[in-house]
Amino acid sequence: MSHCMTFFQRLEHSILSGKKTATIRDKFDSHYAVGQVLDVRTHEDSRKICQIEILSIEPVKFSELNRTHAKAENLPFVCILKWIIRKIYPAEETYFSYVLGF
């Protein structure tokens, strides 16, 4: 089981400032568990940013993504969240929303 979660470097400030409090992942990243403590690393160069704890996990369908999910991702609108999700996971319909604690 992986003991780290990666994020794009551009999200580092949002993570460290506590503005990004959740992440939405596909089934390939569905192996994390509530209570698990993970190193957060950059996707580009695997540089350690911080540690997080998985506080909760919520299965969510693309059609169910809402303003609460967008806000937890530090995004102003759900349409932006959906655009990003489709760009990263073009064929998926079901995801896992992880609430993160720092």
N, C-alpha and C positions, 0 to 999 in steps of 0.2 A: 504494500500500500504506500502510495506517495505521501511524503511528509512535507510537501510544499505545494503552493498554488502560484501560478504565474499570472502576471498582469502586464499589459503594455506599459512602457516607460511613461507615456503621456498621462497615465492615471496615478502616478506616484503621489503627486501633491494632494489629489482628492482622497487617496487612501490615508496618507499621513495626517491630513487635517481632520479626518473623521467625517468628511462629507459623503464619501462613498461607503455605505454601510451594508451593501449586499452585492452579490454577483450572480449572474445567470449563466448557467453552463448546460451543455448537452449531456446525453447519456454516457459519453466517454469520460466525463468528469463527474460521474454520479457516485463515486466510490468513497466520498468523504462522509464522516459521521459527526453527529452532534457531540460537542465536547472535545473534538479533536483540535489540537493546537498545531498550527502549520507555519512554516516559514513562508513569507511572501517574497517572491523573486520577480525580477523583470523578465519578460518573455524574450527580449532581444539579447541580453547578455548574462542572464541568470544571477544578477547582482541582488543580494539580500536587501530588502527594504525594511521589513519589520516582521513581527509575528502576529497571527490572528487566531482566534478561537471560533469554531463553527458554533453559533448559538442556536440556529434552527435551519431546517431544510423543508422547502415547500415545492412539491411538484406543481408545475404550472404549464398550461397550454399557451401557445402563441396568442390565440384569440382572447385569453384571460389576462394578458399583460395589461396593467393599468397605471394610473398616476402614482400610486404608492410604490410600485416597482421602479418606475422612472425616477422618482425622488430618491429612493434608496441607492440608485445607481448614479446619483448626482447629475441627473438630466432634467431639463425643464419641462419636457413634453413626452408623452408616451409614444407619439409618432416617431420621435427621434430614437427612442429605445428600440422600437420595432424595426426601424431602418437598420440600426447597428446589428441587431440580432440576426436579421435576414442576411446581412453582409457577411457575418461570421459563420452562421449556420444556415445556409440557404435551403436545405431540404428538411430540416427538423420541424416538428410541430409541438413536441413535449420537451420541457426543460426542467432544470432544478434551480430554484432560487435559494441561495445560501445567505443567511443573515450573519454578518461578521462582527466579532467583538475584538477590541484592541486592548 
